[in-house]
Amino acid sequence: MEKFTPREWQDALISTVSKNLEEKNKIAIEAPTGSGKTSFILYLAFITGKKLIYLTRTHNEFTRLYEDNQKYFNIPALYLYGKSKLCPLKERWYDSEDDGQKNVCKGCPLKDKTIKLDLKNIRSPESFLEDIEADSTELIRQDVESKALGRDTKGNLVTIKKENVKSYCPYYSVRSNMADAQIIAMTYNYLLNPSIRFNVFHGTEGEEMIDLNECYIVFDEAHNLDSVIENFGRTLQIKTVEKAIDMLVKDFPIETYNSYDRIEANLMLENLLSNMSSTRGTDSLKLFKFSNDFASRIANLESLRTFSDEFEEKNENRPLNKRSRNYLENVYNFLYDYQRMENGSVYSTINNPEKKDLKLKLMYYDTSGYLSFLRDNSVIFMSGTMPSVDHISKVWNMENVLYLKVDSIFKNAGGLKQYHIVNGYTTLGRYRENLDDWAEMLRKYMQFAIDVYSKSDKSVLVAVPSYRILFGDTYTKTPGIGNYLPESMRANCVFENKKISYSYIEKKAKERKIIIFSVHGGKLLEGIQLVNRGKSLISDVIIAGLPLIPLDDYRKDKIKYLEKVLKRNAYNLLYYEFALIKVKQAAGRSTRSPEDTSSIWLCDDRFDEPFWQSNLLPNTK
């Protein structure tokens, strides 16, 4: 373990931050990528001794916390994963990986079997996940072999000799160790979703395990909060409704279940399927309106619940290998939430771009409602690209937040970035209507990337607004920037895709400078860290088009909702700010230390507008 030496900004701000947290205040910290936000939080935990709830958007972001903790502090830390990831009895999950699957733990002989974890000697989060699942699986095998555990006639795992059982439940073991951990890392939904929050922070008997009022709550990459909360709502696919109808017909034949509820349930599902089938799906979120007939039938939603509950009973009485997902419950839960939805609505989009499968999504407008429970807690929101003070105050409804912008107080805390507007380029929608004009624009973008690369000191990162602009669209036969890559440059270029790994890109960048083509919102721009001996391997970032979110029905409705609530214009708060965060996030990939310098090329004529002039050009940090 290395000795931790705080950076100038960390040492200067630690007392201010800890004092404000003790007074139950809210703090927003914007610190550039590579300036040490994670080590600062660990330093805070080390200095104060307080328990931290550390929240990230995805499990992948646990890694930086783990690495910095192992390197400098070795504070007892726990990494929380969901049931579906930790459960060793995969047969209990049917064909669903849904953490919300009902009754998955009911009757499980391992539910109350937990172990003590050595929190100071846990391997990396990924290895911990693999280790605890493998260990539990092996102990189950041994217990079955020794006849401490067995299988009943339906295939359920059951206890035979309780005193000899060595097996345990990884999920409940992790939860039972939460009280002993000074740092508990989890994804946003475990804290922000009210029902999940209660289950996580309370025991199986409802007793409180962790008092949030005694913890410091830290939201890492807090610029993601709005998008995460927007997508808390359930989704419903056409195939789910189709399978629910099949289930109703097969398990509850009308000849046997000839009742008002059975007829209503069938009519409701058929009507819902008709509503969805007659809607043309698009990539964007379109406001979805149920027919008047269906709107009247949904009043009898309890008829659907009756058969969902009865199916659940039938399922439990079947052999384990004959059980199946309860599609009736999936439909019921979606419609139940829709009935009670406030400050949001239902929107349609497509589930599969190639098959154009329609799905419905419940989308919320009000972020603040999910954050209101934090009013009396000590909270840090931190990111390299924090939303503005105005956004935090108006959209999140967090007043009197101490906003610390590290690179405005301490120059070059995260390296030096020089922004340049490059005219003659745009990805504005109307330019895509003429295929010849659009093809010429894409060629220009590719040539600019090659020209910058030819003069760059290190690798070049190209950030594109969407996969469609990068790769084109085979359905509409529209080209993308990637179509104009010269064959001679192919060996020096990497394109983001689902299979690409950080290690592969890092290896190539260490061998020679390359061009990395990525997409705003993709995994590369969310977390790529190309460094060699602490210094960035990227010297130039090209913002190839303004990364505005689609102004679809949902975005328009959310803006209208907030303007009604705030009684002011909310366009910049929800539209331009999102793009600004994306630009800064991409730029941040190029500076990983105070010594790094980079050039950020803003290739879209719209960057000449006042909003961008005031927010980017003065910032050469």
Secondary structure as GFF3:
##gff-version 3
##sequence-region A 1 621
A	DSSP	alpha_helix	8	22	.	.	.	ID=ss1
A	DSSP	beta_strand	26	30	.	.	.	ID=ss2
A	DSSP	alpha_helix	37	48	.	.	.	ID=ss3
A	DSSP	beta_strand	51	56	.	.	.	ID=ss4
A	DSSP	three_ten_helix	59	61	.	.	.	ID=ss5
A	DSSP	alpha_helix	62	68	.	.	.	ID=ss6
A	DSSP	pi_helix	69	73	.	.	.	ID=ss7
A	DSSP	beta_strand	77	79	.	.	.	ID=ss8
A	DSSP	alpha_helix	83	86	.	.	.	ID=ss9
A	DSSP	three_ten_helix	90	93	.	.	.	ID=ss10
A	DSSP	alpha_helix	125	145	.	.	.	ID=ss11
A	DSSP	beta_strand	149	151	.	.	.	ID=ss12
A	DSSP	beta_strand	157	159	.	.	.	ID=ss13
A	DSSP	three_ten_helix	162	164	.	.	.	ID=ss14
A	DSSP	alpha_helix	170	176	.	.	.	ID=ss15
A	DSSP	three_ten_helix	178	180	.	.	.	ID=ss16
A	DSSP	beta_strand	183	187	.	.	.	ID=ss17
A	DSSP	alpha_helix	188	192	.	.	.	ID=ss18
A	DSSP	alpha_helix	194	201	.	.	.	ID=ss19
A	DSSP	three_ten_helix	212	214	.	.	.	ID=ss20
A	DSSP	beta_strand	215	219	.	.	.	ID=ss21
A	DSSP	three_ten_helix	222	224	.	.	.	ID=ss22
A	DSSP	alpha_helix	225	230	.	.	.	ID=ss23
A	DSSP	beta_strand	235	237	.	.	.	ID=ss24
A	DSSP	alpha_helix	238	251	.	.	.	ID=ss25
A	DSSP	alpha_helix	260	277	.	.	.	ID=ss26
A	DSSP	beta_strand	286	287	.	.	.	ID=ss27
A	DSSP	alpha_helix	292	297	.	.	.	ID=ss28
A	DSSP	three_ten_helix	298	300	.	.	.	ID=ss29
A	DSSP	alpha_helix	302	316	.	.	.	ID=ss30
A	DSSP	three_ten_helix	320	322	.	.	.	ID=ss31
A	DSSP	alpha_helix	327	339	.	.	.	ID=ss32
A	DSSP	beta_strand	344	352	.	.	.	ID=ss33
A	DSSP	beta_strand	357	364	.	.	.	ID=ss34
A	DSSP	alpha_helix	368	371	.	.	.	ID=ss35
A	DSSP	three_ten_helix	372	374	.	.	.	ID=ss36
A	DSSP	beta_strand	378	383	.	.	.	ID=ss37
A	DSSP	alpha_helix	389	394	.	.	.	ID=ss38
A	DSSP	beta_strand	402	405	.	.	.	ID=ss39
A	DSSP	alpha_helix	406	409	.	.	.	ID=ss40
A	DSSP	beta_strand	416	421	.	.	.	ID=ss41
A	DSSP	three_ten_helix	429	432	.	.	.	ID=ss42
A	DSSP	alpha_helix	435	455	.	.	.	ID=ss43
A	DSSP	beta_strand	459	464	.	.	.	ID=ss44
A	DSSP	alpha_helix	467	471	.	.	.	ID=ss45
A	DSSP	three_ten_helix	481	484	.	.	.	ID=ss46
A	DSSP	three_ten_helix	487	492	.	.	.	ID=ss47
A	DSSP	beta_strand	493	495	.	.	.	ID=ss48
A	DSSP	alpha_helix	502	511	.	.	.	ID=ss49
A	DSSP	beta_strand	515	519	.	.	.	ID=ss50
A	DSSP	alpha_helix	523	527	.	.	.	ID=ss51
A	DSSP	beta_strand	531	532	.	.	.	ID=ss52
A	DSSP	beta_strand	535	536	.	.	.	ID=ss53
A	DSSP	beta_strand	538	543	.	.	.	ID=ss54
A	DSSP	alpha_helix	553	566	.	.	.	ID=ss55
A	DSSP	alpha_helix	571	571	.	.	.	ID=ss56
A	DSSP	pi_helix	572	576	.	.	.	ID=ss57
A	DSSP	alpha_helix	577	588	.	.	.	ID=ss58
A	DSSP	beta_strand	597	602	.	.	.	ID=ss59
A	DSSP	three_ten_helix	605	608	.	.	.	ID=ss60
A	DSSP	alpha_helix	610	615	.	.	.	ID=ss61
###
